[in-house]
Amino acid sequence: MTATVPVSAVAAAPPAAAAPVPLTRLTMVELRKLADTRAGMWLLIVIGLATVATSAILLGGAPDNEITFSGLYSFGLLPSAVLLPVLGIFSVTSEWSQRTALATFTLVPARGRVLLAKIAAGILIAIAATAATAVLAAAANALTPVGGGDGSWSLDSWLIWQSLLLQIVLVLMGIAFGALLLNTPLAIVVFFALPTVGTILGETIRALRDAAQWLDLSATSQAMSKADMTSGEWARLAASAGVWVVLLLLIGVARVLRREVS
């Protein structure tokens, strides 16, 4: 005699899908990673020391009428304008040169979110560098009565937001080159060499002069040092930034999304 024992099959509920890591947390991780490597840490230190040095140079050798809060702030932005894009390059290329891409994209498979966090971190570091420059400029300007400088505290609002916008554009340009080339030395060399070569060609070859007025970012960005930029100057700046930042960033993002991680 065969007995049939009814068995109640209870389907186990599928585990809840893991919630994606918040973008704010990813951004904080990317900010921390900027100083985790020896190169990134020393680059931040060099930017800080160079910014302090700009104030010392003005206080020690500039004419009195140039030693103002506005002058100290404008001159103090030069080190970050040159070196922050290199930090942007590091933020992308270090994943491949330090062989951390496998761990990063295993923990966060959505590579687009990681890249978005890197872009957000680059924007935040540009804002922080601009704010730190303003603080250092204010501290240096407070010392001008000792050195006999002008000591004026006037600072036009256009100078603040236009200089901040330029810092952000330059950092994003560095991130774009890093994502495009995924090699730190190559990206740094091309970042500095290619725009320079383009500027030289635009100035020496007559047929390229008209195009250079729209595509040479180093030339179009010079208008940002003026109080009243015309619509034409804004258009040329947008066109050059569209090529050197937006277009290169889109190509670089596509390359990162498709590249195999080994």
C-alpha positions as protocol buffer text, in pm:
chain_id: "A"
residue {
  index: 1
  type: MET
  ca { x: 0 y: 0 z: 0 }
}
residue {
  index: 2
  type: THR
  ca { x: 141 y: 335 z: -104 }
}
residue {
  index: 3
  type: ALA
  ca { x: 66 y: 639 z: 104 }
}
residue {
  index: 4
  type: THR
  ca { x: 72 y: 977 z: -62 }
}
residue {
  index: 5
  type: VAL
  ca { x: 175 y: 1250 z: 172 }
}
residue {
  index: 6
  type: PRO
  ca { x: 63 y: 1593 z: 54 }
}
residue {
  index: 7
  type: VAL
  ca { x: 344 y: 1841 z: 64 }
}
residue {
  index: 8
  type: SER
  ca { x: 262 y: 2211 z: 72 }
}
residue {
  index: 9
  type: ALA
  ca { x: 509 y: 2386 z: -154 }
}
residue {
  index: 10
  type: VAL
  ca { x: 577 y: 2727 z: -20 }
}
residue {
  index: 11
  type: ALA
  ca { x: 749 y: 2948 z: -273 }
}
residue {
  index: 12
  type: ALA
  ca { x: 1017 y: 3151 z: -114 }
}
residue {
  index: 13
  type: ALA
  ca { x: 975 y: 3521 z: -170 }
}
residue {
  index: 14
  type: PRO
  ca { x: 1245 y: 3660 z: -395 }
}
residue {
  index: 15
  type: PRO
  ca { x: 1495 y: 3876 z: -211 }
}
residue {
  index: 16
  type: ALA
  ca { x: 1438 y: 4246 z: -243 }
}
residue {
  index: 17
  type: ALA
  ca { x: 1654 y: 4409 z: -501 }
}
residue {
  index: 18
  type: ALA
  ca { x: 1942 y: 4593 z: -344 }
}
residue {
  index: 19
  type: ALA
  ca { x: 1885 y: 4965 z: -350 }
}
residue {
  index: 20
  type: PRO
  ca { x: 2140 y: 5151 z: -563 }
}
residue {
  index: 21
  type: VAL
  ca { x: 2409 y: 5340 z: -380 }
}
residue {
  index: 22
  type: PRO
  ca { x: 2296 y: 5704 z: -345 }
}
residue {
  index: 23
  type: LEU
  ca { x: 2471 y: 5944 z: -576 }
}
residue {
  index: 24
  type: THR
  ca { x: 2565 y: 6163 z: -281 }
}
residue {
  index: 25
  type: ARG
  ca { x: 2753 y: 5874 z: -123 }
}
residue {
  index: 26
  type: LEU
  ca { x: 2927 y: 5793 z: -451 }
}
residue {
  index: 27
  type: THR
  ca { x: 3029 y: 6157 z: -482 }
}
residue {
  index: 28
  type: MET
  ca { x: 3175 y: 6159 z: -132 }
}
residue {
  index: 29
  type: VAL
  ca { x: 3368 y: 5842 z: -214 }
}
residue {
  index: 30
  type: GLU
  ca { x: 3506 y: 6004 z: -529 }
}
residue {
  index: 31
  type: LEU
  ca { x: 3607 y: 6314 z: -333 }
}
residue {
  index: 32
  type: ARG
  ca { x: 3792 y: 6095 z: -84 }
}
residue {
  index: 33
  type: LYS
  ca { x: 3961 y: 5903 z: -363 }
}
residue {
  index: 34
  type: LEU
  ca { x: 4104 y: 6227 z: -502 }
}
residue {
  index: 35
  type: ALA
  ca { x: 4333 y: 6244 z: -197 }
}
residue {
  index: 36
  type: ASP
  ca { x: 4381 y: 5870 z: -144 }
}
residue {
  index: 37
  type: THR
  ca { x: 4656 y: 5833 z: -400 }
}
residue {
  index: 38
  type: ARG
  ca { x: 4998 y: 5986 z: -344 }
}
residue {
  index: 39
  type: ALA
  ca { x: 4977 y: 6180 z: -670 }
}
residue {
  index: 40
  type: GLY
  ca { x: 4635 y: 6323 z: -588 }
}
residue {
  index: 41
  type: MET
  ca { x: 4735 y: 6419 z: -235 }
}
residue {
  index: 42
  type: TRP
  ca { x: 5053 y: 6595 z: -346 }
}
residue {
  index: 43
  type: LEU
  ca { x: 4871 y: 6770 z: -627 }
}
residue {
  index: 44
  type: LEU
  ca { x: 4624 y: 6914 z: -376 }
}
residue {
  index: 45
  type: ILE
  ca { x: 4913 y: 7021 z: -154 }
}
residue {
  index: 46
  type: VAL
  ca { x: 5092 y: 7187 z: -447 }
}
residue {
  index: 47
  type: ILE
  ca { x: 4773 y: 7373 z: -545 }
}
residue {
  index: 48
  type: GLY
  ca { x: 4736 y: 7503 z: -189 }
}
residue {
  index: 49
  type: LEU
  ca { x: 5102 y: 7608 z: -162 }
}
residue {
  index: 50
  type: ALA
  ca { x: 5098 y: 7771 z: -505 }
}
residue {
  index: 51
  type: THR
  ca { x: 4784 y: 7967 z: -415 }
}
residue {
  index: 52
  type: VAL
  ca { x: 4952 y: 8092 z: -99 }
}
residue {
  index: 53
  type: ALA
  ca { x: 5259 y: 8180 z: -305 }
}
residue {
  index: 54
  type: THR
  ca { x: 5054 y: 8401 z: -538 }
}
residue {
  index: 55
  type: SER
  ca { x: 4951 y: 8616 z: -243 }
}
residue {
  index: 56
  type: ALA
  ca { x: 5312 y: 8633 z: -123 }
}
residue {
  index: 57
  type: ILE
  ca { x: 5428 y: 8739 z: -469 }
}
residue {
  index: 58
  type: LEU
  ca { x: 5175 y: 9023 z: -490 }
}
residue {
  index: 59
  type: LEU
  ca { x: 5240 y: 9137 z: -134 }
}
residue {
  index: 60
  type: GLY
  ca { x: 5613 y: 9132 z: -190 }
}
residue {
  index: 61
  type: GLY
  ca { x: 5656 y: 9282 z: -534 }
}
residue {
  index: 62
  type: ALA
  ca { x: 5339 y: 9421 z: -690 }
}
residue {
  index: 63
  type: PRO
  ca { x: 5255 y: 9793 z: -708 }
}
residue {
  index: 64
  type: ASP
  ca { x: 5036 y: 9916 z: -423 }
}
residue {
  index: 65
  type: ASN
  ca { x: 4734 y: 9976 z: -646 }
}
residue {
  index: 66
  type: GLU
  ca { x: 4733 y: 9608 z: -753 }
}
residue {
  index: 67
  type: ILE
  ca { x: 4734 y: 9472 z: -398 }
}
residue {
  index: 68
  type: THR
  ca { x: 4359 y: 9457 z: -350 }
}
residue {
  index: 69
  type: PHE
  ca { x: 4115 y: 9182 z: -260 }
}
residue {
  index: 70
  type: SER
  ca { x: 4011 y: 9159 z: -624 }
}
residue {
  index: 71
  type: GLY
  ca { x: 4371 y: 9143 z: -747 }
}
residue {
  index: 72
  type: LEU
  ca { x: 4473 y: 8883 z: -490 }
}
residue {
  index: 73
  type: TYR
  ca { x: 4168 y: 8673 z: -570 }
}
residue {
  index: 74
  type: SER
  ca { x: 4216 y: 8687 z: -949 }
}
residue {
  index: 75
  type: PHE
  ca { x: 4588 y: 8608 z: -932 }
}
residue {
  index: 76
  type: GLY
  ca { x: 4529 y: 8337 z: -673 }
}
residue {
  index: 77
  type: LEU
  ca { x: 4305 y: 8142 z: -913 }
}
residue {
  index: 78
  type: LEU
  ca { x: 4588 y: 8074 z: -1157 }
}
residue {
  index: 79
  type: PRO
  ca { x: 4735 y: 7765 z: -982 }
}
residue {
  index: 80
  type: SER
  ca { x: 4398 y: 7592 z: -954 }
}
residue {
  index: 81
  type: ALA
  ca { x: 4310 y: 7683 z: -1313 }
}
residue {
  index: 82
  type: VAL
  ca { x: 4624 y: 7505 z: -1431 }
}
residue {
  index: 83
  type: LEU
  ca { x: 4637 y: 7209 z: -1190 }
}
residue {
  index: 84
  type: LEU
  ca { x: 4274 y: 7124 z: -1108 }
}
residue {
  index: 85
  type: PRO
  ca { x: 4217 y: 6980 z: -1457 }
}
residue {
  index: 86
  type: VAL
  ca { x: 4506 y: 6740 z: -1387 }
}
residue {
  index: 87
  type: LEU
  ca { x: 4322 y: 6630 z: -1074 }
}
residue {
  index: 88
  type: GLY
  ca { x: 4016 y: 6574 z: -1294 }
}
residue {
  index: 89
  type: ILE
  ca { x: 4228 y: 6355 z: -1521 }
}
residue {
  index: 90
  type: PHE
  ca { x: 4352 y: 6157 z: -1220 }
}
residue {
  index: 91
  type: SER
  ca { x: 3997 y: 6097 z: -1100 }
}
residue {
  index: 92
  type: VAL
  ca { x: 3921 y: 5894 z: -1413 }
}
residue {
  index: 93
  type: THR
  ca { x: 4252 y: 5745 z: -1521 }
}
residue {
  index: 94
  type: SER
  ca { x: 4349 y: 5625 z: -1172 }
}
residue {
  index: 95
  type: GLU
  ca { x: 4074 y: 5363 z: -1191 }
}
residue {
  index: 96
  type: TRP
  ca { x: 4268 y: 5200 z: -1475 }
}
residue {
  index: 97
  type: SER
  ca { x: 4628 y: 5281 z: -1383 }
}
residue {
  index: 98
  type: GLN
  ca { x: 4577 y: 5170 z: -1020 }
}
residue {
  index: 99
  type: ARG
  ca { x: 4371 y: 4868 z: -1134 }
}
residue {
  index: 100
  type: THR
  ca { x: 4074 y: 4965 z: -915 }
}
residue {
  index: 101
  type: ALA
  ca { x: 3822 y: 4969 z: -1200 }
}
residue {
  index: 102
  type: LEU
  ca { x: 3731 y: 4604 z: -1143 }
}
residue {
  index: 103
  type: ALA
  ca { x: 3649 y: 4664 z: -777 }
}
residue {
  index: 104
  type: THR
  ca { x: 3469 y: 4992 z: -847 }
}
residue {
  index: 105
  type: PHE
  ca { x: 3247 y: 4857 z: -1124 }
}
residue {
  index: 106
  type: THR
  ca { x: 3182 y: 4534 z: -934 }
}
residue {
  index: 107
  type: LEU
  ca { x: 3049 y: 4727 z: -636 }
}
residue {
  index: 108
  type: VAL
  ca { x: 2865 y: 4974 z: -861 }
}
residue {
  index: 109
  type: PRO
  ca { x: 2789 y: 4802 z: -1193 }
}
residue {
  index: 110
  type: ALA
  ca { x: 2618 y: 5113 z: -1331 }
}
residue {
  index: 111
  type: ARG
  ca { x: 2928 y: 5281 z: -1470 }
}
residue {
  index: 112
  type: GLY
  ca { x: 2731 y: 5587 z: -1569 }
}
residue {
  index: 113
  type: ARG
  ca { x: 2654 y: 5659 z: -1203 }
}
residue {
  index: 114
  type: VAL
  ca { x: 3022 y: 5632 z: -1117 }
}
residue {
  index: 115
  type: LEU
  ca { x: 3115 y: 5875 z: -1392 }
}
residue {
  index: 116
  type: LEU
  ca { x: 2837 y: 6110 z: -1283 }
}
residue {
  index: 117
  type: ALA
  ca { x: 2977 y: 6099 z: -930 }
}
residue {
  index: 118
  type: LYS
  ca { x: 3324 y: 6182 z: -1065 }
}
residue {
  index: 119
  type: ILE
  ca { x: 3181 y: 6482 z: -1251 }
}
residue {
  index: 120
  type: ALA
  ca { x: 2997 y: 6598 z: -938 }
}
residue {
  index: 121
  type: ALA
  ca { x: 3315 y: 6557 z: -733 }
}
residue {
  index: 122
  type: GLY
  ca { x: 3508 y: 6761 z: -990 }
}
residue {
  index: 123
  type: ILE
  ca { x: 3253 y: 7042 z: -972 }
}
residue {
  index: 124
  type: LEU
  ca { x: 3262 y: 7039 z: -592 }
}
residue {
  index: 125
  type: ILE
  ca { x: 3642 y: 7049 z: -582 }
}
residue {
  index: 126
  type: ALA
  ca { x: 3636 y: 7346 z: -821 }
}
residue {
  index: 127
  type: ILE
  ca { x: 3388 y: 7526 z: -594 }
}
residue {
  index: 128
  type: ALA
  ca { x: 3598 y: 7443 z: -287 }
}
residue {
  index: 129
  type: ALA
  ca { x: 3918 y: 7564 z: -455 }
}
residue {
  index: 130
  type: THR
  ca { x: 3754 y: 7891 z: -557 }
}
residue {
  index: 131
  type: ALA
  ca { x: 3619 y: 7944 z: -205 }
}
residue {
  index: 132
  type: ALA
  ca { x: 3958 y: 7862 z: -50 }
}
residue {
  index: 133
  type: THR
  ca { x: 4124 y: 8110 z: -287 }
}
residue {
  index: 134
  type: ALA
  ca { x: 3881 y: 8380 z: -174 }
}
residue {
  index: 135
  type: VAL
  ca { x: 3960 y: 8306 z: 191 }
}
residue {
  index: 136
  type: LEU
  ca { x: 4336 y: 8318 z: 131 }
}
residue {
  index: 137
  type: ALA
  ca { x: 4297 y: 8639 z: -68 }
}
residue {
  index: 138
  type: ALA
  ca { x: 4100 y: 8793 z: 216 }
}
residue {
  index: 139
  type: ALA
  ca { x: 4366 y: 8691 z: 468 }
}
residue {
  index: 140
  type: ALA
  ca { x: 4640 y: 8835 z: 248 }
}
residue {
  index: 141
  type: ASN
  ca { x: 4445 y: 9156 z: 191 }
}
residue {
  index: 142
  type: ALA
  ca { x: 4411 y: 9198 z: 567 }
}
residue {
  index: 143
  type: LEU
  ca { x: 4792 y: 9214 z: 582 }
}
residue {
  index: 144
  type: THR
  ca { x: 4823 y: 9489 z: 322 }
}
residue {
  index: 145
  type: PRO
  ca { x: 4830 y: 9775 z: 576 }
}
residue {
  index: 146
  type: VAL
  ca { x: 5157 y: 9626 z: 703 }
}
residue {
  index: 147
  type: GLY
  ca { x: 5310 y: 9620 z: 355 }
}
residue {
  index: 148
  type: GLY
  ca { x: 5160 y: 9946 z: 237 }
}
residue {
  index: 149
  type: GLY
  ca { x: 4924 y: 9805 z: -26 }
}
residue {
  index: 150
  type: ASP
  ca { x: 4594 y: 9946 z: -140 }
}
residue {
  index: 151
  type: GLY
  ca { x: 4387 y: 9705 z: 71 }
}
residue {
  index: 152
  type: SER
  ca { x: 4059 y: 9767 z: -111 }
}
residue {
  index: 153
  type: TRP
  ca { x: 3789 y: 9509 z: -31 }
}
residue {
  index: 154
  type: SER
  ca { x: 3572 y: 9561 z: -338 }
}
residue {
  index: 155
  type: LEU
  ca { x: 3497 y: 9244 z: -535 }
}
residue {
  index: 156
  type: ASP
  ca { x: 3249 y: 9248 z: -820 }
}
residue {
  index: 157
  type: SER
  ca { x: 2991 y: 8971 z: -825 }
}
residue {
  index: 158
  type: TRP
  ca { x: 3056 y: 8902 z: -1195 }
}
residue {
  index: 159
  type: LEU
  ca { x: 3418 y: 8818 z: -1116 }
}
residue {
  index: 160
  type: ILE
  ca { x: 3311 y: 8559 z: -859 }
}
residue {
  index: 161
  type: TRP
  ca { x: 3068 y: 8361 z: -1067 }
}
residue {
  index: 162
  type: GLN
  ca { x: 3254 y: 8394 z: -1398 }
}
residue {
  index: 163
  type: SER
  ca { x: 3578 y: 8276 z: -1241 }
}
residue {
  index: 164
  type: LEU
  ca { x: 3392 y: 7989 z: -1074 }
}
residue {
  index: 165
  type: LEU
  ca { x: 3234 y: 7893 z: -1405 }
}
residue {
  index: 166
  type: LEU
  ca { x: 3576 y: 7890 z: -1571 }
}
residue {
  index: 167
  type: GLN
  ca { x: 3719 y: 7667 z: -1298 }
}
residue {
  index: 168
  type: ILE
  ca { x: 3432 y: 7421 z: -1344 }
}
residue {
  index: 169
  type: VAL
  ca { x: 3476 y: 7419 z: -1723 }
}
residue {
  index: 170
  type: LEU
  ca { x: 3849 y: 7347 z: -1690 }
}
residue {
  index: 171
  type: VAL
  ca { x: 3795 y: 7063 z: -1441 }
}
residue {
  index: 172
  type: LEU
  ca { x: 3531 y: 6906 z: -1663 }
}
residue {
  index: 173
  type: MET
  ca { x: 3770 y: 6939 z: -1956 }
}
residue {
  index: 174
  type: GLY
  ca { x: 4029 y: 6744 z: -1758 }
}
residue {
  index: 175
  type: ILE
  ca { x: 3774 y: 6474 z: -1675 }
}
residue {
  index: 176
  type: ALA
  ca { x: 3681 y: 6457 z: -2044 }
}
residue {
  index: 177
  type: PHE
  ca { x: 4042 y: 6402 z: -2150 }
}
residue {
  index: 178
  type: GLY
  ca { x: 4087 y: 6142 z: -1878 }
}
residue {
  index: 179
  type: ALA
  ca { x: 3778 y: 5950 z: -1986 }
}
residue {
  index: 180
  type: LEU
  ca { x: 3875 y: 5976 z: -2351 }
}
residue {
  index: 181
  type: LEU
  ca { x: 4232 y: 5847 z: -2316 }
}
residue {
  index: 182
  type: LEU
  ca { x: 4222 y: 5643 z: -1989 }
}
residue {
  index: 183
  type: ASN
  ca { x: 4598 y: 5687 z: -1952 }
}
residue {
  index: 184
  type: THR
  ca { x: 4736 y: 5939 z: -1705 }
}
residue {
  index: 185
  type: PRO
  ca { x: 5061 y: 6052 z: -1875 }
}
residue {
  index: 186
  type: LEU
  ca { x: 4905 y: 6057 z: -2221 }
}
residue {
  index: 187
  type: ALA
  ca { x: 4597 y: 6247 z: -2103 }
}
residue {
  index: 188
  type: ILE
  ca { x: 4807 y: 6512 z: -1924 }
}
residue {
  index: 189
  type: VAL
  ca { x: 5036 y: 6565 z: -2224 }
}
residue {
  index: 190
  type: VAL
  ca { x: 4748 y: 6583 z: -2472 }
}
residue {
  index: 191
  type: PHE
  ca { x: 4546 y: 6810 z: -2241 }
}
residue {
  index: 192
  type: PHE
  ca { x: 4819 y: 7074 z: -2237 }
}
residue {
  index: 193
  type: ALA
  ca { x: 4965 y: 7016 z: -2585 }
}
residue {
  index: 194
  type: LEU
  ca { x: 4658 y: 6987 z: -2806 }
}
residue {
  index: 195
  type: PRO
  ca { x: 4491 y: 7322 z: -2716 }
}
residue {
  index: 196
  type: THR
  ca { x: 4831 y: 7493 z: -2734 }
}
residue {
  index: 197
  type: VAL
  ca { x: 4897 y: 7354 z: -3081 }
}
residue {
  index: 198
  type: GLY
  ca { x: 4548 y: 7458 z: -3185 }
}
residue {
  index: 199
  type: THR
  ca { x: 4611 y: 7812 z: -3063 }
}
residue {
  index: 200
  type: ILE
  ca { x: 4941 y: 7833 z: -3252 }
}
residue {
  index: 201
  type: LEU
  ca { x: 4785 y: 7701 z: -3572 }
}
residue {
  index: 202
  type: GLY
  ca { x: 4492 y: 7940 z: -3539 }
}
residue {
  index: 203
  type: GLU
  ca { x: 4728 y: 8238 z: -3506 }
}
residue {
  index: 204
  type: THR
  ca { x: 4968 y: 8140 z: -3783 }
}
residue {
  index: 205
  type: ILE
  ca { x: 4739 y: 7993 z: -4050 }
}
residue {
  index: 206
  type: ARG
  ca { x: 4506 y: 8255 z: -4194 }
}
residue {
  index: 207
  type: ALA
  ca { x: 4246 y: 8002 z: -4308 }
}
residue {
  index: 208
  type: LEU
  ca { x: 4203 y: 7880 z: -3949 }
}
residue {
  index: 209
  type: ARG
  ca { x: 4168 y: 8216 z: -3778 }
}
residue {
  index: 210
  type: ASP
  ca { x: 3792 y: 8241 z: -3809 }
}
residue {
  index: 211
  type: ALA
  ca { x: 3745 y: 7887 z: -3676 }
}
residue {
  index: 212
  type: ALA
  ca { x: 3991 y: 7951 z: -3393 }
}
residue {
  index: 213
  type: GLN
  ca { x: 3780 y: 8242 z: -3272 }
}
residue {
  index: 214
  type: TRP
  ca { x: 3503 y: 7991 z: -3203 }
}
residue {
  index: 215
  type: LEU
  ca { x: 3696 y: 7678 z: -3109 }
}
residue {
  index: 216
  type: ASP
  ca { x: 4001 y: 7802 z: -2917 }
}
residue {
  index: 217
  type: LEU
  ca { x: 3890 y: 7777 z: -2554 }
}
residue {
  index: 218
  type: SER
  ca { x: 4199 y: 7955 z: -2424 }
}
residue {
  index: 219
  type: ALA
  ca { x: 4105 y: 8254 z: -2641 }
}
residue {
  index: 220
  type: THR
  ca { x: 3729 y: 8253 z: -2585 }
}
residue {
  index: 221
  type: SER
  ca { x: 3770 y: 8217 z: -2208 }
}
residue {
  index: 222
  type: GLN
  ca { x: 3976 y: 8536 z: -2186 }
}
residue {
  index: 223
  type: ALA
  ca { x: 3654 y: 8734 z: -2218 }
}
residue {
  index: 224
  type: MET
  ca { x: 3549 y: 8599 z: -1878 }
}
residue {
  index: 225
  type: SER
  ca { x: 3791 y: 8839 z: -1714 }
}
residue {
  index: 226
  type: LYS
  ca { x: 3570 y: 9127 z: -1831 }
}
residue {
  index: 227
  type: ALA
  ca { x: 3267 y: 9264 z: -1652 }
}
residue {
  index: 228
  type: ASP
  ca { x: 3036 y: 9293 z: -1953 }
}
residue {
  index: 229
  type: MET
  ca { x: 3065 y: 8995 z: -2186 }
}
residue {
  index: 230
  type: THR
  ca { x: 2872 y: 9039 z: -2509 }
}
residue {
  index: 231
  type: SER
  ca { x: 2633 y: 8781 z: -2648 }
}
residue {
  index: 232
  type: GLY
  ca { x: 2887 y: 8702 z: -2919 }
}
residue {
  index: 233
  type: GLU
  ca { x: 3157 y: 8633 z: -2661 }
}
residue {
  index: 234
  type: TRP
  ca { x: 2923 y: 8404 z: -2470 }
}
residue {
  index: 235
  type: ALA
  ca { x: 2836 y: 8225 z: -2794 }
}
residue {
  index: 236
  type: ARG
  ca { x: 3203 y: 8169 z: -2879 }
}
residue {
  index: 237
  type: LEU
  ca { x: 3271 y: 8046 z: -2527 }
}
residue {
  index: 238
  type: ALA
  ca { x: 2979 y: 7805 z: -2550 }
}
residue {
  index: 239
  type: ALA
  ca { x: 3096 y: 7675 z: -2888 }
}
residue {
  index: 240
  type: SER
  ca { x: 3453 y: 7611 z: -2771 }
}
residue {
  index: 241
  type: ALA
  ca { x: 3335 y: 7452 z: -2446 }
}
residue {
  index: 242
  type: GLY
  ca { x: 3093 y: 7238 z: -2644 }
}
residue {
  index: 243
  type: VAL
  ca { x: 3384 y: 7094 z: -2842 }
}
residue {
  index: 244
  type: TRP
  ca { x: 3651 y: 7065 z: -2572 }
}
residue {
  index: 245
  type: VAL
  ca { x: 3424 y: 6966 z: -2284 }
}
residue {
  index: 246
  type: VAL
  ca { x: 3084 y: 6833 z: -2391 }
}
residue {
  index: 247
  type: LEU
  ca { x: 3185 y: 6647 z: -2708 }
}
residue {
  index: 248
  type: LEU
  ca { x: 3501 y: 6496 z: -2561 }
}
residue {
  index: 249
  type: LEU
  ca { x: 3316 y: 6404 z: -2242 }
}
residue {
  index: 250
  type: LEU
  ca { x: 3043 y: 6224 z: -2436 }
}
residue {
  index: 251
  type: ILE
  ca { x: 3301 y: 6028 z: -2635 }
}
residue {
  index: 252
  type: GLY
  ca { x: 3495 y: 5949 z: -2319 }
}
residue {
  index: 253
  type: VAL
  ca { x: 3185 y: 5832 z: -2133 }
}
residue {
  index: 254
  type: ALA
  ca { x: 3096 y: 5603 z: -2425 }
}
residue {
  index: 255
  type: ARG
  ca { x: 3447 y: 5458 z: -2415 }
}
residue {
  index: 256
  type: VAL
  ca { x: 3437 y: 5393 z: -2039 }
}
residue {
  index: 257
  type: LEU
  ca { x: 3095 y: 5231 z: -2065 }
}
residue {
  index: 258
  type: ARG
  ca { x: 3214 y: 4991 z: -2336 }
}
residue {
  index: 259
  type: ARG
  ca { x: 3568 y: 4913 z: -2227 }
}
residue {
  index: 260
  type: GLU
  ca { x: 3631 y: 4570 z: -2081 }
}
residue {
  index: 261
  type: VAL
  ca { x: 3764 y: 4558 z: -1728 }
}
residue {
  index: 262
  type: SER
  ca { x: 4040 y: 4307 z: -1667 }
}
